[in-house]
Amino acid sequence: MSTVLLKSTSREDREIVPLTVGQYHGMIEAGILAEGEPIELLDGLLVRMSRGEGMTTTPLHSLGVSKLNLLLVAALGVFRCHVRIPSPVTLPPRDEPEPDLAIVRGLPADFALRHPGPADVTCVIEVAGSSLERDRTVKQRIYAAAGIPQYVIVNLVDSRLEVFERPDTAKGRYRRRTELAGDAEISLLLPENRRLVVAASDCLP
């Protein structure tokens, strides 16, 4: 998922007052931000999303998301969890990213009145081409600080998976990082510490 910050680069950046998740939701409810607008909240700042290269979705990015979605939907049917594509995850106080995919505890109907929060999510997945650096830095820090147990980057640039685990919430980083490709197996985290083991090649477009 590519993102372009709406933030200025001037000295006045120091005077920017970041939004809270509640204020962000209020802007949507009041119609200040249109529902469905391609914006996510990162570090309290409104960030315009552009999936794939430029402002459109590349075929490779779409294929990566679709392939993973089919794989996860087929495998998760026997567990009390589901996969969400791209949908907000609420990480108070100042973040509401929209990962390409997320493995979420419970059923979709459980989230009719709210978005999943940190306690609901076992794994988030970003399919990254032009957004690779941001996903490795800003997104990784946000997910780690929120305590998301597992973060996976589908690296389209190098045709490999980057798997982050053991979040350090105080430092906003993951203690373990693994790169996988080809027939190497990735163990995706499910609720109740169960795992879905698949080949890295099955997760790559």
Contacts in CASP RR format, 6 or more apart in sequence:
PFRMAT RR
TARGET T0000
AUTHOR 0000-0000-0000
METHOD contacts of the structure
MODEL  1
MSTVLLKSTSREDREIVPLTVGQYHGMIEAGILAEGEPIELLDGLLVRMS
RGEGMTTTPLHSLGVSKLNLLLVAALGVFRCHVRIPSPVTLPPRDEPEPD
LAIVRGLPADFALRHPGPADVTCVIEVAGSSLERDRTVKQRIYAAAGIPQ
YVIVNLVDSRLEVFERPDTAKGRYRRRTELAGDAEISLLLPENRRLVVAA
SDCLP
1 49 0 8 1.000
1 51 0 8 1.000
1 52 0 8 1.000
1 86 0 8 1.000
1 98 0 8 1.000
1 99 0 8 1.000
1 100 0 8 1.000
1 126 0 8 1.000
1 127 0 8 1.000
1 128 0 8 1.000
1 131 0 8 1.000
1 135 0 8 1.000
2 49 0 8 1.000
2 50 0 8 1.000
2 51 0 8 1.000
2 52 0 8 1.000
2 53 0 8 1.000
2 54 0 8 1.000
2 129 0 8 1.000
2 130 0 8 1.000
2 131 0 8 1.000
2 134 0 8 1.000
3 40 0 8 1.000
3 42 0 8 1.000
3 47 0 8 1.000
3 48 0 8 1.000
3 49 0 8 1.000
3 50 0 8 1.000
3 131 0 8 1.000
3 134 0 8 1.000
4 47 0 8 1.000
4 48 0 8 1.000
4 49 0 8 1.000
4 50 0 8 1.000
5 42 0 8 1.000
5 45 0 8 1.000
5 47 0 8 1.000
6 45 0 8 1.000
6 46 0 8 1.000
6 47 0 8 1.000
6 48 0 8 1.000
7 13 0 8 1.000
7 16 0 8 1.000
7 45 0 8 1.000
8 16 0 8 1.000
16 45 0 8 1.000
18 43 0 8 1.000
18 44 0 8 1.000
18 45 0 8 1.000
18 94 0 8 1.000
19 27 0 8 1.000
19 41 0 8 1.000
19 44 0 8 1.000
19 45 0 8 1.000
19 46 0 8 1.000
19 94 0 8 1.000
20 44 0 8 1.000
20 92 0 8 1.000
20 93 0 8 1.000
20 94 0 8 1.000
21 41 0 8 1.000
21 90 0 8 1.000
21 91 0 8 1.000
21 92 0 8 1.000
21 93 0 8 1.000
21 94 0 8 1.000
21 95 0 8 1.000
21 96 0 8 1.000
24 33 0 8 1.000
24 41 0 8 1.000
24 44 0 8 1.000
24 46 0 8 1.000
24 96 0 8 1.000
26 32 0 8 1.000
27 33 0 8 1.000
28 35 0 8 1.000
33 39 0 8 1.000
33 46 0 8 1.000
38 48 0 8 1.000
38 49 0 8 1.000
38 50 0 8 1.000
39 46 0 8 1.000
39 47 0 8 1.000
39 48 0 8 1.000
39 49 0 8 1.000
40 46 0 8 1.000
40 47 0 8 1.000
40 49 0 8 1.000
40 88 0 8 1.000
40 96 0 8 1.000
40 97 0 8 1.000
40 98 0 8 1.000
41 47 0 8 1.000
41 94 0 8 1.000
41 95 0 8 1.000
41 96 0 8 1.000
41 97 0 8 1.000
42 95 0 8 1.000
42 97 0 8 1.000
42 138 0 8 1.000
42 139 0 8 1.000
42 142 0 8 1.000
43 94 0 8 1.000
43 95 0 8 1.000
43 138 0 8 1.000
43 142 0 8 1.000
44 94 0 8 1.000
44 95 0 8 1.000
49 98 0 8 1.000
50 56 0 8 1.000
51 57 0 8 1.000
51 61 0 8 1.000
51 86 0 8 1.000
51 100 0 8 1.000
52 58 0 8 1.000
52 61 0 8 1.000
52 129 0 8 1.000
52 130 0 8 1.000
52 131 0 8 1.000
53 129 0 8 1.000
53 130 0 8 1.000
54 130 0 8 1.000
58 129 0 8 1.000
60 129 0 8 1.000
60 156 0 8 1.000
60 205 0 8 1.000
61 127 0 8 1.000
61 129 0 8 1.000
61 156 0 8 1.000
63 205 0 8 1.000
64 127 0 8 1.000
64 154 0 8 1.000
64 156 0 8 1.000
64 204 0 8 1.000
64 205 0 8 1.000
65 85 0 8 1.000
65 86 0 8 1.000
65 100 0 8 1.000
65 101 0 8 1.000
65 127 0 8 1.000
67 202 0 8 1.000
67 203 0 8 1.000
67 204 0 8 1.000
67 205 0 8 1.000
68 100 0 8 1.000
68 101 0 8 1.000
68 125 0 8 1.000
68 127 0 8 1.000
68 154 0 8 1.000
68 203 0 8 1.000
69 83 0 8 1.000
69 85 0 8 1.000
69 101 0 8 1.000
71 198 0 8 1.000
71 202 0 8 1.000
71 203 0 8 1.000
72 83 0 8 1.000
72 101 0 8 1.000
72 103 0 8 1.000
72 188 0 8 1.000
72 196 0 8 1.000
73 83 0 8 1.000
75 196 0 8 1.000
75 198 0 8 1.000
76 82 0 8 1.000
76 83 0 8 1.000
76 103 0 8 1.000
76 190 0 8 1.000
76 196 0 8 1.000
79 190 0 8 1.000
79 191 0 8 1.000
79 194 0 8 1.000
80 105 0 8 1.000
80 106 0 8 1.000
80 107 0 8 1.000
80 191 0 8 1.000
81 103 0 8 1.000
81 104 0 8 1.000
81 105 0 8 1.000
81 106 0 8 1.000
81 122 0 8 1.000
81 190 0 8 1.000
81 191 0 8 1.000
82 103 0 8 1.000
82 104 0 8 1.000
82 106 0 8 1.000
82 107 0 8 1.000
82 108 0 8 1.000
83 101 0 8 1.000
83 102 0 8 1.000
83 103 0 8 1.000
83 104 0 8 1.000
84 101 0 8 1.000
84 102 0 8 1.000
84 104 0 8 1.000
84 108 0 8 1.000
84 116 0 8 1.000
85 100 0 8 1.000
85 101 0 8 1.000
86 98 0 8 1.000
86 99 0 8 1.000
86 100 0 8 1.000
86 101 0 8 1.000
87 98 0 8 1.000
87 99 0 8 1.000
87 102 0 8 1.000
87 115 0 8 1.000
87 116 0 8 1.000
88 96 0 8 1.000
88 97 0 8 1.000
88 98 0 8 1.000
88 115 0 8 1.000
89 96 0 8 1.000
89 97 0 8 1.000
89 98 0 8 1.000
89 99 0 8 1.000
89 102 0 8 1.000
89 115 0 8 1.000
89 116 0 8 1.000
89 117 0 8 1.000
89 118 0 8 1.000
89 121 0 8 1.000
89 124 0 8 1.000
90 96 0 8 1.000
90 114 0 8 1.000
90 115 0 8 1.000
90 116 0 8 1.000
90 117 0 8 1.000
91 97 0 8 1.000
91 117 0 8 1.000
91 118 0 8 1.000
91 142 0 8 1.000
91 143 0 8 1.000
91 145 0 8 1.000
91 146 0 8 1.000
95 142 0 8 1.000
95 146 0 8 1.000
96 115 0 8 1.000
97 124 0 8 1.000
97 139 0 8 1.000
97 142 0 8 1.000
97 143 0 8 1.000
99 124 0 8 1.000
99 125 0 8 1.000
99 126 0 8 1.000
99 139 0 8 1.000
100 125 0 8 1.000
100 126 0 8 1.000
100 127 0 8 1.000
100 154 0 8 1.000
101 124 0 8 1.000
101 125 0 8 1.000
101 127 0 8 1.000
102 116 0 8 1.000
102 121 0 8 1.000
102 123 0 8 1.000
102 124 0 8 1.000
102 125 0 8 1.000
103 121 0 8 1.000
103 122 0 8 1.000
103 123 0 8 1.000
103 124 0 8 1.000
103 188 0 8 1.000
103 189 0 8 1.000
103 190 0 8 1.000
104 111 0 8 1.000
104 116 0 8 1.000
104 120 0 8 1.000
104 121 0 8 1.000
104 122 0 8 1.000
105 116 0 8 1.000
105 119 0 8 1.000
105 120 0 8 1.000
105 121 0 8 1.000
105 122 0 8 1.000
105 191 0 8 1.000
106 120 0 8 1.000
106 191 0 8 1.000
111 120 0 8 1.000
117 146 0 8 1.000
118 146 0 8 1.000
118 147 0 8 1.000
118 148 0 8 1.000
121 148 0 8 1.000
122 148 0 8 1.000
122 149 0 8 1.000
122 150 0 8 1.000
122 189 0 8 1.000
122 190 0 8 1.000
122 191 0 8 1.000
123 148 0 8 1.000
123 149 0 8 1.000
123 150 0 8 1.000
123 151 0 8 1.000
123 152 0 8 1.000
123 188 0 8 1.000
123 189 0 8 1.000
123 190 0 8 1.000
124 143 0 8 1.000
124 148 0 8 1.000
124 150 0 8 1.000
124 151 0 8 1.000
124 152 0 8 1.000
125 151 0 8 1.000
125 152 0 8 1.000
125 153 0 8 1.000
125 154 0 8 1.000
126 135 0 8 1.000
126 139 0 8 1.000
126 151 0 8 1.000
126 152 0 8 1.000
126 153 0 8 1.000
126 154 0 8 1.000
127 154 0 8 1.000
127 156 0 8 1.000
128 135 0 8 1.000
128 136 0 8 1.000
128 153 0 8 1.000
128 154 0 8 1.000
128 155 0 8 1.000
128 156 0 8 1.000
128 157 0 8 1.000
129 155 0 8 1.000
129 156 0 8 1.000
129 157 0 8 1.000
132 153 0 8 1.000
132 155 0 8 1.000
132 156 0 8 1.000
132 157 0 8 1.000
135 153 0 8 1.000
136 153 0 8 1.000
136 162 0 8 1.000
139 151 0 8 1.000
140 151 0 8 1.000
140 164 0 8 1.000
140 173 0 8 1.000
140 174 0 8 1.000
141 172 0 8 1.000
141 173 0 8 1.000
143 151 0 8 1.000
143 164 0 8 1.000
143 167 0 8 1.000
144 151 0 8 1.000
144 164 0 8 1.000
144 167 0 8 1.000
144 168 0 8 1.000
144 169 0 8 1.000
144 171 0 8 1.000
144 172 0 8 1.000
144 173 0 8 1.000
144 174 0 8 1.000
145 167 0 8 1.000
145 169 0 8 1.000
145 172 0 8 1.000
146 167 0 8 1.000
146 169 0 8 1.000
147 167 0 8 1.000
147 169 0 8 1.000
148 167 0 8 1.000
149 165 0 8 1.000
149 167 0 8 1.000
149 189 0 8 1.000
150 163 0 8 1.000
150 164 0 8 1.000
150 165 0 8 1.000
150 188 0 8 1.000
150 189 0 8 1.000
151 163 0 8 1.000
151 164 0 8 1.000
151 165 0 8 1.000
151 174 0 8 1.000
152 161 0 8 1.000
152 162 0 8 1.000
152 163 0 8 1.000
152 164 0 8 1.000
152 186 0 8 1.000
152 188 0 8 1.000
152 203 0 8 1.000
153 161 0 8 1.000
153 162 0 8 1.000
153 164 0 8 1.000
154 161 0 8 1.000
154 203 0 8 1.000
154 204 0 8 1.000
154 205 0 8 1.000
155 161 0 8 1.000
155 162 0 8 1.000
156 205 0 8 1.000
159 181 0 8 1.000
159 204 0 8 1.000
160 179 0 8 1.000
160 180 0 8 1.000
160 181 0 8 1.000
160 200 0 8 1.000
160 204 0 8 1.000
161 179 0 8 1.000
161 180 0 8 1.000
161 181 0 8 1.000
161 186 0 8 1.000
161 200 0 8 1.000
161 203 0 8 1.000
161 204 0 8 1.000
162 177 0 8 1.000
162 178 0 8 1.000
162 179 0 8 1.000
163 177 0 8 1.000
163 178 0 8 1.000
163 179 0 8 1.000
163 180 0 8 1.000
163 186 0 8 1.000
164 174 0 8 1.000
164 176 0 8 1.000
164 177 0 8 1.000
165 174 0 8 1.000
165 175 0 8 1.000
165 176 0 8 1.000
165 178 0 8 1.000
165 189 0 8 1.000
166 174 0 8 1.000
166 175 0 8 1.000
166 176 0 8 1.000
167 173 0 8 1.000
167 174 0 8 1.000
167 175 0 8 1.000
168 174 0 8 1.000
168 175 0 8 1.000
180 186 0 8 1.000
180 200 0 8 1.000
181 200 0 8 1.000
181 201 0 8 1.000
181 204 0 8 1.000
182 199 0 8 1.000
182 200 0 8 1.000
182 201 0 8 1.000
182 204 0 8 1.000
183 199 0 8 1.000
183 200 0 8 1.000
183 201 0 8 1.000
184 199 0 8 1.000
184 200 0 8 1.000
185 197 0 8 1.000
185 198 0 8 1.000
185 199 0 8 1.000
185 200 0 8 1.000
186 197 0 8 1.000
186 198 0 8 1.000
186 199 0 8 1.000
186 200 0 8 1.000
186 203 0 8 1.000
187 195 0 8 1.000
187 196 0 8 1.000
187 197 0 8 1.000
188 195 0 8 1.000
188 196 0 8 1.000
188 197 0 8 1.000
188 198 0 8 1.000
189 195 0 8 1.000
190 196 0 8 1.000
END
